[in-house]
Amino acid sequence: MHCRNAERGFTLLEVLVALTILGIALAALVKSGADHARNTVYLQERTMAHWAGQNLLAEYETGMRPVSEGNRTGEVLMGPYRFGYQLNITDYSPQSPFPLPAVKRVDVRLWLAEGGERQQRAAVSGFVMP
């Protein structure tokens, strides 16, 4: 009967080892969740910046903005974000065996306005007729 009482529970050492393993597993789970949340926000920022760049490019393609060579900077809102942008318009001469009309190349870089140009989120390029 004395042996039976010795096998009734866990020792203090066994409980401490189990709690340590549980603590490490929970810490890894919390870190994984935080990383996932951070990546989700980053991908949302990139998507919104790309859409804002596509909108700017569409304004030039549709003639809503004049197409003239040079650099322009500004800010644009898309969803909850405010993006700074730099737009560069240059002549483009494609290599072709037959004559093509003159076109302009439009390059747009976008970044979070409060973060500065170092936090670029998107780059969009397209071609427009002058």
Secondary structure by P-SEA (a helix, b strand, c coil): caaaaaaccccaaaaaaaaaaaaaaaaaaaaaaaaaaaaaaaaaaaaaaaaaaaaaaaaaaaccccccbbbbbbccccccbbbbbbbbbbbbbccccccccbbbbbbbbbcccccccccccccccccccc
